[in-house]
Amino acid sequence: MLLGFLLLLGLLIFIILDGYRLRNTKADRINRGAIKRGLTPRKTVDWKVCFLMSVIAGALAFMEWKNPSGPPFTERSRWLYKFAYNAFGERGTFALLVLFCAALACFGLFFWQRSRKAGDGAARRQG
């Protein structure tokens, strides 16, 4: 109950801060050619997404620690949960989610450092 409330509170804070950021930034003009081509996604993964997914995986791991699930697993990833359960026992799904959380945090750290280096290089070339 408390975890759900904290997640909803975090979502509310995100919506308020993102709305504030969007209201205070100048919108870029888009030419007609770009509109006809459609949306082109960025080529890099944003580090904030990795850190956010890491927090979500950590929350799921905490929930799994408090109330471990056991077989029969019914989700789409039942083969993965079954493997973790057979390999690590009752806390196998918790271990799987902790590993996933740590991997996402490492990727987020890597992407954050890469974006900092790219930003520093661009600032040096302009100035």
N, CA, C and O atoms as a MOPAC input file, in Angstrom:
PM7 MOZYME 1SCF
protein

 N      0.81700 1    -1.18300 1     0.00000 1
 C      0.00000 1     0.00000 1     0.00000 1
 C      0.87400 1     1.26600 1     0.00000 1
 O      0.66300 1     2.19400 1    -0.78100 1
 N      1.84800 1     1.26600 1     0.89400 1
 C      2.74000 1     2.42000 1     0.97900 1
 C      3.56600 1     2.56100 1    -0.29600 1
 O      3.77600 1     3.67000 1    -0.78800 1
 N      4.03500 1     1.43100 1    -0.82800 1
 C      4.83200 1     1.48400 1    -2.05100 1
 C      4.01100 1     2.03400 1    -3.21800 1
 O      4.51000 1     2.84700 1    -3.99600 1
 N      2.76300 1     1.59700 1    -3.34200 1
 C      1.89500 1     2.11200 1    -4.39500 1
 C      1.66000 1     3.60500 1    -4.25800 1
 O      1.65700 1     4.33300 1    -5.25000 1
 N      1.46200 1     4.06400 1    -3.01900 1
 C      1.27800 1     5.48600 1    -2.77300 1
 C      2.52400 1     6.26700 1    -3.15100 1
 O      2.42600 1     7.33500 1    -3.75600 1
 N      3.70100 1     5.74700 1    -2.80100 1
 C      4.95000 1     6.44100 1    -3.13100 1
 C      5.16800 1     6.49700 1    -4.64300 1
 O      5.64600 1     7.50400 1    -5.16400 1
 N      4.82000 1     5.42100 1    -5.34700 1
 C      4.96100 1     5.43300 1    -6.80500 1
 C      4.01900 1     6.44800 1    -7.44100 1
 O      4.40700 1     7.15400 1    -8.37200 1
 N      2.78100 1     6.52800 1    -6.94500 1
 C      1.85000 1     7.52700 1    -7.47300 1
 C      2.30300 1     8.94400 1    -7.14000 1
 O      2.14000 1     9.85300 1    -7.95300 1
 N      2.87200 1     9.13900 1    -5.95000 1
 C      3.40500 1    10.44400 1    -5.58700 1
 C      4.57400 1    10.82800 1    -6.49400 1
 O      4.69000 1    11.98100 1    -6.90700 1
 N      5.44100 1     9.85600 1    -6.80200 1
 C      6.53800 1    10.10600 1    -7.73100 1
 C      6.03900 1    10.46700 1    -9.11500 1
 O      6.60000 1    11.34700 1    -9.76900 1
 N      4.97900 1     9.78900 1    -9.57400 1
 C      4.39300 1    10.11300 1   -10.87500 1
 C      3.82700 1    11.52900 1   -10.87700 1
 O      3.99800 1    12.25800 1   -11.85300 1
 N      3.15800 1    11.92600 1    -9.80200 1
 C      2.61100 1    13.26700 1    -9.70900 1
 C      3.72400 1    14.31800 1    -9.74100 1
 O      3.60200 1    15.33200 1   -10.42800 1
 N      4.79200 1    14.07800 1    -9.00900 1
 C      5.92300 1    15.00700 1    -9.00400 1
 C      6.53500 1    15.10600 1   -10.40000 1
 O      6.88400 1    16.19700 1   -10.85200 1
 N      6.66500 1    13.96700 1   -11.08000 1
 C      7.20800 1    13.97300 1   -12.43800 1
 C      6.32400 1    14.78600 1   -13.38100 1
 O      6.83200 1    15.57500 1   -14.17700 1
 N      5.02400 1    14.60200 1   -13.29800 1
 C      4.10200 1    15.32300 1   -14.18200 1
 C      4.19600 1    16.82400 1   -13.94200 1
 O      4.20300 1    17.61100 1   -14.88800 1
 N      4.26700 1    17.21800 1   -12.67400 1
 C      4.35200 1    18.64800 1   -12.36000 1
 C      5.66400 1    19.23800 1   -12.86500 1
 O      5.66500 1    20.29500 1   -13.49500 1
 N      6.79100 1    18.55900 1   -12.59200 1
 C      8.08700 1    19.09500 1   -13.01700 1
 C      8.23900 1    19.09400 1   -14.52800 1
 O      8.80700 1    20.03300 1   -15.08600 1
 N      7.74200 1    18.05500 1   -15.20900 1
 C      7.85000 1    18.00400 1   -16.65300 1
 C      6.96500 1    19.06600 1   -17.30200 1
 O      7.35400 1    19.67700 1   -18.29700 1
 N      5.78200 1    19.28400 1   -16.74200 1
 C      4.92100 1    20.34900 1   -17.24700 1
 C      5.56800 1    21.71100 1   -17.09300 1
 O      5.47300 1    22.55400 1   -17.98500 1
 N      6.22900 1    21.93000 1   -15.95800 1
 C      6.94500 1    23.18400 1   -15.73100 1
 C      8.07600 1    23.35100 1   -16.74900 1
 O      8.28100 1    24.44100 1   -17.28400 1
 N      8.81300 1    22.25400 1   -17.01300 1
 C      9.90700 1    22.31300 1   -17.98300 1
 C      9.38300 1    22.60800 1   -19.37900 1
 O      9.98200 1    23.39500 1   -20.11200 1
 N      8.26600 1    21.98400 1   -19.75600 1
 C      7.72200 1    22.19100 1   -21.09900 1
 C      7.16800 1    23.60700 1   -21.27800 1
 O      7.27400 1    24.17800 1   -22.36300 1
 N      6.58600 1    24.16900 1   -20.23600 1
 C      6.05800 1    25.53200 1   -20.33700 1
 C      7.16600 1    26.57700 1   -20.42900 1
 O      6.95600 1    27.65500 1   -20.98400 1
 N      8.33800 1    26.26800 1   -19.89100 1
 C      9.41400 1    27.25400 1   -19.85300 1
 C     10.47300 1    27.05400 1   -20.93200 1
 O     11.51500 1    27.70900 1   -20.89100 1
 N     10.23600 1    26.17800 1   -21.88400 1
 C     11.19100 1    26.00700 1   -22.97600 1
 C     10.54500 1    26.49700 1   -24.27400 1
 O      9.32900 1    26.43000 1   -24.45800 1
 N     11.39700 1    26.98500 1   -25.15300 1
 C     10.91600 1    27.46300 1   -26.44000 1
 C     10.79700 1    26.28000 1   -27.39000 1
 O     11.71700 1    25.47200 1   -27.50500 1
 N      9.68000 1    26.18600 1   -28.05600 1
 C      9.43700 1    25.08000 1   -28.97800 1
 C     10.24500 1    25.27800 1   -30.25900 1
 O     10.36300 1    26.39600 1   -30.76100 1
 N     10.79100 1    24.20100 1   -30.77400 1
 C     11.52600 1    24.25200 1   -32.03800 1
 C     10.53800 1    24.21500 1   -33.19500 1
 O      9.53600 1    23.50100 1   -33.15200 1
 N     10.83500 1    24.99000 1   -34.22000 1
 C      9.98300 1    24.95800 1   -35.40800 1
 C     10.31800 1    23.72000 1   -36.23700 1
 O     11.48200 1    23.34400 1   -36.37400 1
 N      9.30100 1    23.11000 1   -36.77300 1
 C      9.47200 1    21.91800 1   -37.59900 1
 C      9.03200 1    22.26200 1   -39.01200 1
 O      7.94100 1    22.79500 1   -39.21500 1
 N      9.88600 1    21.95600 1   -39.99700 1
 C      9.51300 1    22.25300 1   -41.37200 1
 C      8.58700 1    21.16400 1   -41.91800 1
 O      8.46000 1    20.09200 1   -41.32600 1
 N      7.95500 1    21.44600 1   -43.03200 1
 C      6.96900 1    20.51100 1   -43.59700 1
 C      7.59500 1    19.18200 1   -44.01700 1
 O      6.95500 1    18.13500 1   -43.92400 1
 N      8.81800 1    19.22500 1   -44.46900 1
 C      9.47600 1    17.98000 1   -44.86700 1
 C      9.64500 1    17.02700 1   -43.69200 1
 O      9.46900 1    15.81700 1   -43.83100 1
 N      9.98500 1    17.57900 1   -42.54600 1
 C     10.12600 1    16.73400 1   -41.35100 1
 C      8.78000 1    16.19200 1   -40.91500 1
 O      8.70200 1    15.06300 1   -40.43100 1
 N      7.72800 1    16.96100 1   -41.07200 1
 C      6.39300 1    16.48200 1   -40.70700 1
 C      5.96800 1    15.34900 1   -41.63500 1
 O      5.37400 1    14.37000 1   -41.18400 1
 N      6.26700 1    15.47300 1   -42.93000 1
 C      5.88900 1    14.41800 1   -43.88300 1
 C      6.67200 1    13.12500 1   -43.64500 1
 O      6.13900 1    12.02900 1   -43.81400 1
 N      7.95400 1    13.26400 1   -43.24900 1
 C      8.76700 1    12.06800 1   -42.97600 1
 C      8.32700 1    11.36200 1   -41.70700 1
 O      8.50400 1    10.15100 1   -41.57600 1
 N      7.76600 1    12.09600 1   -40.79000 1
 C      7.31400 1    11.51200 1   -39.53500 1
 C      8.36500 1    11.61500 1   -38.45100 1
 O      9.42400 1    12.21500 1   -38.63400 1
 N      8.05000 1    11.02200 1   -37.33500 1
 C      8.93000 1    11.07200 1   -36.17100 1
 C     10.12200 1    10.15200 1   -36.38100 1
 O      9.96500 1     8.98100 1   -36.72500 1
 N     11.29200 1    10.68500 1   -36.17500 1
 C     12.50000 1     9.86200 1   -36.22400 1
 C     13.06400 1     9.76800 1   -34.81200 1
 O     13.40400 1    10.79100 1   -34.21700 1
 N     13.16700 1     8.57300 1   -34.27100 1
 C     13.66000 1     8.43900 1   -32.90000 1
 C     15.14000 1     8.76700 1   -32.80400 1
 O     15.87800 1     8.70500 1   -33.78700 1
 N     15.55600 1     9.11700 1   -31.59100 1
 C     16.96800 1     9.39800 1   -31.36600 1
 C     17.77500 1     8.12100 1   -31.49600 1
 O     17.25400 1     7.01900 1   -31.32200 1
 N     19.04800 1     8.28300 1   -31.80300 1
 C     19.88800 1     7.11500 1   -31.99000 1
 C     20.47500 1     6.60700 1   -30.68600 1
 O     21.02500 1     5.50700 1   -30.65800 1
 N     20.37900 1     7.36400 1   -29.61400 1
 C     20.93700 1     6.93600 1   -28.33900 1
 C     19.83500 1     6.77300 1   -27.31100 1
 O     18.78000 1     7.40200 1   -27.39500 1
 N     20.10000 1     5.92800 1   -26.35200 1
 C     19.17500 1     5.72100 1   -25.24800 1
 C     19.47200 1     6.77600 1   -24.19000 1
 O     20.62800 1     6.99700 1   -23.82800 1
 N     18.43800 1     7.41500 1   -23.70500 1
 C     18.62000 1     8.43900 1   -22.69100 1
 C     18.94200 1     7.77000 1   -21.35700 1
 O     18.32700 1     6.76700 1   -20.99600 1
 N     19.89800 1     8.32200 1   -20.63600 1
 C     20.33000 1     7.72900 1   -19.37500 1
 C     19.23700 1     7.80000 1   -18.31800 1
 O     19.19500 1     6.96500 1   -17.41400 1
 N     18.35800 1     8.78200 1   -18.42200 1
 C     17.27600 1     8.90400 1   -17.44600 1
 C     16.32300 1     7.72600 1   -17.52900 1
 O     15.79600 1     7.28000 1   -16.51000 1
 N     16.09800 1     7.22000 1   -18.73100 1
 C     15.21700 1     6.07200 1   -18.90300 1
 C     15.80200 1     4.84500 1   -18.21000 1
 O     15.07800 1     4.09500 1   -17.55400 1
 N     17.10200 1     4.64200 1   -18.35300 1
 C     17.73700 1     3.49600 1   -17.69500 1
 C     17.64500 1     3.60200 1   -16.18400 1
 O     17.36300 1     2.61200 1   -15.50900 1
 N     17.88100 1     4.79900 1   -15.64300 1
 C     17.79100 1     4.95300 1   -14.19700 1
 C     16.35800 1     4.78300 1   -13.70400 1
 O     16.13800 1     4.20300 1   -12.64100 1
 N     15.38700 1     5.27900 1   -14.45500 1
 C     13.99200 1     5.11700 1   -14.06800 1
 C     13.59800 1     3.63900 1   -14.08500 1
 O     12.94700 1     3.15700 1   -13.15800 1
 N     13.99000 1     2.92800 1   -15.13000 1
 C     13.68600 1     1.49500 1   -15.19200 1
 C     14.39100 1     0.73300 1   -14.06900 1
 O     13.86700 1    -0.26300 1   -13.57000 1
 N     15.56700 1     1.19600 1   -13.67700 1
 C     16.28300 1     0.57700 1   -12.56700 1
 C     15.51800 1     0.76500 1   -11.26000 1
 O     15.43600 1    -0.15500 1   -10.44600 1
 N     14.96500 1     1.94400 1   -11.06400 1
 C     14.16500 1     2.19000 1    -9.85900 1
 C     12.91200 1     1.31400 1    -9.85300 1
 O     12.53300 1     0.76900 1    -8.81600 1
 N     12.27700 1     1.18300 1   -11.00900 1
 C     11.08100 1     0.34400 1   -11.10300 1
 C     11.43200 1    -1.11400 1   -10.82600 1
 O     10.70600 1    -1.80200 1   -10.10900 1
 N     12.54400 1    -1.58700 1   -11.39000 1
 C     12.97400 1    -2.96600 1   -11.12800 1
 C     13.31900 1    -3.15900 1    -9.65700 1
 O     13.05800 1    -4.22200 1    -9.09400 1
 N     13.90500 1    -2.13900 1    -9.02900 1
 C     14.19300 1    -2.21300 1    -7.59900 1
 C     12.92700 1    -2.29500 1    -6.77100 1
 O     12.87400 1    -3.04000 1    -5.79200 1
 N     11.89900 1    -1.53600 1    -7.15200 1
 C     10.61900 1    -1.59900 1    -6.44400 1
 C      9.97400 1    -2.97200 1    -6.60600 1
 O      9.41100 1    -3.51800 1    -5.65700 1
 N     10.06000 1    -3.52900 1    -7.82000 1
 C      9.52500 1    -4.87800 1    -8.03300 1
 C     10.30400 1    -5.92100 1    -7.23500 1
 O      9.72300 1    -6.87300 1    -6.71400 1
 N     11.62500 1    -5.73900 1    -7.14200 1
 C     12.43600 1    -6.65800 1    -6.34200 1
 C     12.05600 1    -6.57000 1    -4.87300 1
 O     11.98600 1    -7.58700 1    -4.18200 1
 N     11.81000 1    -5.35400 1    -4.39300 1
 C     11.38900 1    -5.18800 1    -2.99500 1
 C     10.05700 1    -5.88700 1    -2.74800 1
 O      9.88100 1    -6.55900 1    -1.73200 1
 N      9.11900 1    -5.72600 1    -3.68100 1
 C      7.83200 1    -6.40100 1    -3.53900 1
 C      8.00200 1    -7.91500 1    -3.57800 1
 O      7.30800 1    -8.64000 1    -2.86500 1
 N      8.91100 1    -8.38200 1    -4.39900 1
 C      9.16800 1    -9.82500 1    -4.48900 1
 C      9.83600 1   -10.33500 1    -3.20900 1
 O      9.60100 1   -11.47400 1    -2.80500 1
 N     10.65600 1    -9.51700 1    -2.57500 1
 C     11.28800 1    -9.91400 1    -1.31400 1
 C     10.24700 1   -10.03100 1    -0.20600 1
 O     10.27800 1   -10.96500 1     0.59500 1
 N      9.32000 1    -9.06600 1    -0.17200 1
 C      8.30100 1    -9.07800 1     0.87500 1
 C      7.28200 1   -10.20300 1     0.67600 1
 O      6.82100 1   -10.79900 1     1.65000 1
 N      6.93400 1   -10.49200 1    -0.56500 1
 C      5.92700 1   -11.50300 1    -0.86100 1
 C      6.40800 1   -12.34300 1    -2.04800 1
 O      6.00500 1   -12.08900 1    -3.18400 1
 N      7.26800 1   -13.34400 1    -1.79700 1
 C      7.83100 1   -14.10800 1    -2.92300 1
 C      6.76200 1   -14.92300 1    -3.65300 1
 O      5.87700 1   -15.52000 1    -3.04100 1
 N      6.87600 1   -14.92500 1    -4.95300 1
 C      5.94300 1   -15.70500 1    -5.76100 1
 C      6.53700 1   -17.09300 1    -6.00100 1
 O      7.75400 1   -17.27700 1    -6.02400 1
 N      5.66300 1   -18.03200 1    -6.17400 1
 C      6.10400 1   -19.40500 1    -6.39500 1
 C      5.38400 1   -20.01200 1    -7.57800 1
 O      4.47900 1   -19.40200 1    -8.14800 1
 N      5.78700 1   -21.21200 1    -7.94300 1
 C      5.14400 1   -21.84500 1    -9.09100 1
 C      3.70400 1   -22.20900 1    -8.75100 1
 O      3.39800 1   -22.39200 1    -7.57300 1
 N      2.83700 1   -22.31800 1    -9.69200 1
 C      3.03900 1   -22.16400 1   -11.13300 1
 C      3.00600 1   -20.69300 1   -11.54800 1
 O      2.11300 1   -19.94600 1   -11.14800 1
 N      3.97900 1   -20.29100 1   -12.34400 1
 C      4.04000 1   -18.93700 1   -12.85900 1
 C      3.15200 1   -18.83800 1   -14.08100 1
 O      3.10200 1   -19.76700 1   -14.88700 1
 N      2.45500 1   -17.73300 1   -14.23000 1
 C      1.48700 1   -17.61900 1   -15.31600 1
 C      1.78100 1   -16.47200 1   -16.28100 1
 O      1.06600 1   -16.32400 1   -17.27200 1
 N      2.79500 1   -15.66600 1   -16.03100 1
 C      3.07700 1   -14.54000 1   -16.91200 1
 C      3.73300 1   -15.01600 1   -18.20400 1
 O      4.03000 1   -16.20000 1   -18.36900 1
 N      3.94900 1   -14.08300 1   -19.10500 1
 C      4.63200 1   -14.40500 1   -20.36200 1
 C      6.06600 1   -14.86500 1   -20.11900 1
 O      6.59800 1   -15.69200 1   -20.85900 1
 N      6.67500 1   -14.32500 1   -19.08400 1
 C      8.06400 1   -14.67800 1   -18.79100 1
 C      8.15600 1   -15.81000 1   -17.77300 1
 O      9.09000 1   -15.84900 1   -16.97200 1
 N      7.20800 1   -16.71600 1   -17.79700 1
 C      7.20000 1   -17.80600 1   -16.81800 1
 C      8.42700 1   -18.69700 1   -16.95800 1
 O      8.88900 1   -19.26100 1   -15.96600 1
 N      8.96200 1   -18.83500 1   -18.15800 1
 C     10.15100 1   -19.67000 1   -18.33700 1
 C     11.34700 1   -19.06000 1   -17.61200 1
 O     12.17900 1   -19.78400 1   -17.06400 1
 N     11.43400 1   -17.72000 1   -17.60700 1
 C     12.53400 1   -17.05300 1   -16.92500 1
 C     12.36900 1   -17.15400 1   -15.40400 1
 O     13.33100 1   -17.42500 1   -14.68600 1
 N     11.14800 1   -16.93600 1   -14.92400 1
 C     10.88500 1   -17.06800 1   -13.49000 1
 C     11.08500 1   -18.51300 1   -13.02300 1
 O     11.59100 1   -18.75500 1   -11.92700 1
 N     10.69000 1   -19.45400 1   -13.85400 1
 C     10.86600 1   -20.86400 1   -13.50400 1
 C     12.35100 1   -21.22100 1   -13.42200 1
 O     12.77300 1   -21.95100 1   -12.52500 1
 N     13.13600 1   -20.70100 1   -14.36100 1
 C     14.57700 1   -20.91900 1   -14.32700 1
 C     15.18700 1   -20.33200 1   -13.06000 1
 O     15.98500 1   -20.98800 1   -12.39000 1
 N     14.81200 1   -19.09400 1   -12.72900 1
 C     15.34400 1   -18.44300 1   -11.52600 1
 C     14.91300 1   -19.18500 1   -10.27100 1
 O     15.69600 1   -19.31500 1    -9.33000 1
 N     13.68300 1   -19.67100 1   -10.24600 1
 C     13.18500 1   -20.41500 1    -9.08500 1
 C     13.94200 1   -21.72600 1    -8.92400 1
 O     14.29700 1   -22.10900 1    -7.80900 1
 N     14.18900 1   -22.41300 1   -10.03100 1
 C     14.92700 1   -23.68200 1    -9.96800 1
 C     16.40000 1   -23.46200 1    -9.62100 1
 O     17.00500 1   -24.28900 1    -8.93800 1
 N     16.97200 1   -22.36600 1   -10.08000 1
 C     18.39000 1   -22.12000 1    -9.84500 1
 C     18.67100 1   -21.58900 1    -8.44000 1
 O     19.64000 1   -22.00500 1    -7.80400 1
 N     17.82700 1   -20.67000 1    -7.95100 1
 C     18.11600 1   -19.98800 1    -6.68900 1
 C     17.11300 1   -20.27300 1    -5.58200 1
 O     17.26600 1   -19.76500 1    -4.47100 1
 N     16.11200 1   -21.06000 1    -5.85500 1
 C     15.14000 1   -21.38700 1    -4.82100 1
 C     14.02700 1   -20.35600 1    -4.73100 1
 O     13.67900 1   -19.69900 1    -5.71200 1
 N     13.47800 1   -20.23000 1    -3.52600 1
 C     12.31400 1   -19.37000 1    -3.32100 1
 C     12.59800 1   -17.90300 1    -3.62200 1
 O     11.70700 1   -17.18300 1    -4.07100 1
 N     13.82300 1   -17.45300 1    -3.38300 1
 C     14.19000 1   -16.05200 1    -3.63700 1
 C     14.80900 1   -15.85600 1    -5.02000 1
 O     15.49400 1   -14.86200 1    -5.25900 1
 N     14.57300 1   -16.79100 1    -5.92000 1
 C     15.15700 1   -16.71000 1    -7.25900 1
 C     14.63800 1   -15.54400 1    -8.07000 1
 O     15.40900 1   -14.87400 1    -8.75700 1
 N     13.32600 1   -15.28800 1    -8.00200 1
 C     12.78200 1   -14.16800 1    -8.77000 1
 C     13.27900 1   -12.83900 1    -8.20300 1
 O     13.47400 1   -11.87400 1    -8.94300 1
 N     13.48100 1   -12.79800 1    -6.88000 1
 C     14.06400 1   -11.59400 1    -6.27300 1
 C     15.48100 1   -11.38100 1    -6.80300 1
 O     15.84400 1   -10.26300 1    -7.16900 1
 N     16.28300 1   -12.45100 1    -6.84700 1
 C     17.65500 1   -12.33600 1    -7.34600 1
 C     17.66700 1   -11.90100 1    -8.80800 1
 O     18.50800 1   -11.09800 1    -9.21400 1
 N     16.74500 1   -12.42400 1    -9.58900 1
 C     16.65400 1   -12.05000 1   -11.00400 1
 C     16.34400 1   -10.56300 1   -11.15500 1
 O     16.95800 1    -9.88000 1   -11.97500 1
 N     15.39700 1   -10.06100 1   -10.36900 1
 C     15.04200 1    -8.64500 1   -10.45700 1
 C     16.15600 1    -7.74100 1    -9.93600 1
 O     16.35100 1    -6.64300 1   -10.45700 1
 N     16.88900 1    -8.18500 1    -8.91600 1
 C     18.01900 1    -7.39500 1    -8.41800 1
 C     19.11400 1    -7.31800 1    -9.47700 1
 O     19.71300 1    -6.26100 1    -9.67600 1
 N     19.37800 1    -8.43300 1   -10.15800 1
 C     20.37500 1    -8.41300 1   -11.23700 1
 C     19.94200 1    -7.48700 1   -12.37100 1
 O     20.76000 1    -6.76000 1   -12.93500 1
 N     18.66100 1    -7.51700 1   -12.69900 1
 C     18.12800 1    -6.64700 1   -13.74500 1
 C     18.25000 1    -5.18100 1   -13.32700 1
 O     18.61600 1    -4.32900 1   -14.13600 1
 N     17.94300 1    -4.89100 1   -12.06400 1
 C     18.05500 1    -3.53400 1   -11.52600 1
 C     19.50600 1    -3.05300 1   -11.59000 1
 O     19.76700 1    -1.92300 1   -12.00200 1
 N     20.43600 1    -3.89500 1   -11.18900 1
 C     21.85300 1    -3.51500 1   -11.20500 1
 C     22.35000 1    -3.30500 1   -12.63600 1
 O     23.11500 1    -2.37700 1   -12.89700 1
 N     21.91800 1    -4.16100 1   -13.56000 1
 C     22.33700 1    -4.01500 1   -14.95700 1
 C     21.81700 1    -2.70100 1   -15.54500 1
 O     22.54800 1    -1.99900 1   -16.24300 1
 N     20.56400 1    -2.37400 1   -15.26300 1
 C     20.02000 1    -1.11700 1   -15.77300 1
 C     20.71600 1     0.09200 1   -15.15700 1
 O     20.93100 1     1.10000 1   -15.83000 1
 N     21.06500 1    -0.00900 1   -13.87800 1
 C     21.79200 1     1.09700 1   -13.23600 1
 C     23.17100 1     1.26700 1   -13.87400 1
 O     23.62800 1     2.39400 1   -14.06400 1
 N     23.83600 1     0.16200 1   -14.20400 1
 C     25.14800 1     0.24600 1   -14.86100 1
 C     25.02800 1     0.84800 1   -16.25700 1
 O     25.84500 1     1.68300 1   -16.64700 1
 N     24.00500 1     0.42500 1   -17.01500 1
 C     23.77900 1     1.01500 1   -18.33300 1
 C     23.47700 1     2.50100 1   -18.21200 1
 O     23.98400 1     3.30100 1   -18.99800 1
 N     22.66100 1     2.87800 1   -17.24000 1
 C     22.34600 1     4.29100 1   -17.03000 1
 C     23.58700 1     5.10300 1   -16.70800 1
 O     23.75600 1     6.21400 1   -17.21000 1
 N     24.45700 1     4.54800 1   -15.87000 1
 C     25.70100 1     5.23300 1   -15.53300 1
 C     26.59200 1     5.39000 1   -16.77000 1
 O     27.19900 1     6.44000 1   -16.97900 1
 N     26.66000 1     4.33800 1   -17.57900 1
 C     27.45600 1     4.38700 1   -18.81100 1
 C     26.91600 1     5.45500 1   -19.76100 1
 O     27.68300 1     6.26300 1   -20.28600 1
 N     25.59300 1     5.46300 1   -19.98500 1
 C     24.99900 1     6.44100 1   -20.89500 1
 C     25.11500 1     7.85900 1   -20.34400 1
 O     25.28200 1     8.80600 1   -21.11200 1
 N     25.02800 1     8.01700 1   -19.01900 1
 C     25.17600 1     9.32700 1   -18.40600 1
 C     26.58500 1     9.87100 1   -18.62100 1
 O     26.76300 1    11.04000 1   -18.96300 1
 N     27.59100 1     9.00800 1   -18.41600 1
 C     28.97400 1     9.44700 1   -18.63400 1
 C     29.21900 1     9.78300 1   -20.09800 1
 O     29.91500 1    10.75000 1   -20.41100 1
 N     28.65100 1     8.98800 1   -20.99000 1
 C     28.82500 1     9.24300 1   -22.41400 1
 C     28.16400 1    10.55900 1   -22.82600 1
 O     28.70700 1    11.29700 1   -23.64900 1
 N     26.98600 1    10.85500 1   -22.25300 1
 C     26.33000 1    12.11600 1   -22.60400 1
 C     27.07700 1    13.31100 1   -22.00800 1
 O     27.10200 1    14.38500 1   -22.60900 1
 N     27.68400 1    13.13300 1   -20.83700 1
 C     28.47900 1    14.21300 1   -20.24400 1
 C     29.70400 1    14.50100 1   -21.09200 1
 O     30.05100 1    15.65900 1   -21.32300 1
 N     30.36500 1    13.43200 1   -21.55900 1
 C     31.54700 1    13.63200 1   -22.40000 1
 C     31.17100 1    14.30600 1   -23.71300 1
 O     31.88800 1    15.19000 1   -24.18000 1
 N     30.06100 1    13.90000 1   -24.31200 1
 C     29.62700 1    14.51100 1   -25.56800 1
 C     29.25200 1    15.97100 1   -25.35100 1
 O     29.53900 1    16.81700 1   -26.19800 1
 N     28.61800 1    16.27200 1   -24.23200 1
 C     28.25000 1    17.66300 1   -23.93600 1
 C     29.45900 1    18.52100 1   -23.67900 1
 O     29.50300 1    19.66800 1   -24.12400 1
 N     30.46500 1    17.98800 1   -22.95700 1
 C     31.67900 1    18.75300 1   -22.68500 1
 C     32.44700 1    19.04300 1   -23.97200 1
 O     32.99000 1    20.13500 1   -24.13900 1
 N     32.49400 1    18.07700 1   -24.87200 1
 C     33.21000 1    18.28400 1   -26.12500 1
 C     32.53100 1    19.33100 1   -26.98300 1
 O     33.20400 1    20.13400 1   -27.62900 1
 N     31.19100 1    19.33500 1   -26.99900 1
 C     30.47600 1    20.33100 1   -27.78900 1
 C     30.67500 1    21.72400 1   -27.20900 1
 O     30.77800 1    22.70000 1   -27.95100 1
 N     30.72900 1    21.81900 1   -25.86400 1
 C     30.93200 1    23.13300 1   -25.24900 1
 C     32.34100 1    23.65600 1   -25.54200 1
 O     32.51900 1    24.85700 1   -25.74400 1
 N     33.32300 1    22.78800 1   -25.56700 1
 C     34.69200 1    23.21500 1   -25.85700 1
 C     34.84400 1    23.66500 1   -27.30300 1
 O     35.57500 1    24.61600 1   -27.58100 1
 N     34.15200 1    22.98300 1   -28.23700 1
 C     34.27900 1    23.36600 1   -29.64800 1
 C     33.62600 1    24.72100 1   -29.90700 1
 O     34.11400 1    25.49600 1   -30.73000 1
 N     32.52600 1    25.01100 1   -29.21200 1
 C     31.84400 1    26.28300 1   -29.45000 1
 C     32.56500 1    27.43600 1   -28.76100 1
 O     32.63000 1    28.54300 1   -29.29500 1
 N     33.09900 1    27.17600 1   -27.58600 1
 C     33.69000 1    28.26700 1   -26.81900 1
 C     35.12300 1    28.35400 1   -27.04800 1
 O     35.78700 1    29.22000 1   -26.47900 1

